[in-house]
Amino acid sequence: MSIAYWCILIAAALPYVWVALAKSAAPAYNNKDPRGWLAKQDSYRVRNANGAHLNAFEAFPAFAAGVLMSQIASVDPARVSMLAVAFIVFRFLHGIFYLSGTHGLRSLSWLGGLACVLGLMGSAAMSVAG
């Protein structure tokens, strides 16, 4: 189960990777007024990196809950690890596709991450029900 726990840690850190890219993608970042600075940016890279940052935060709670639910329900650790690693891969690709403006692939990678979360939660539910 430690692989899945490492994936939780990676998923928790991923939003900060994207926001660091957003802040470094344009000159004169203003830490006194980060939202005002962001609103003034016309760079798609800054906006997209910030979008990836926010979306990574949105995806994290359900993923962490899915891993923990699976552990509590004694789901096969290999299945949990596989779904957790796949989630990280999908979420990393989601950020890359967000930054590059590749909307179709971004949506597919988002869907892949969601499928992993649903797989984790569904596995936990089935394990407890059966």
HUSUL-V952744 format. One record per run of one state. SS is the DSSP state (hx for helix, st for strand, lp for the rest). FROM is the first residue (numbers start at 1). TO is the last residue. If there is no record, write none. Layout:
SS|FROM|TO / SS|FROM|TO
This chain:
lp|1|1 / hx|2|24 / lp|25|33 / hx|34|39 / lp|40|43 / hx|44|72 / lp|73|76 / hx|77|100 / lp|101|102 / hx|103|129 / lp|130|130
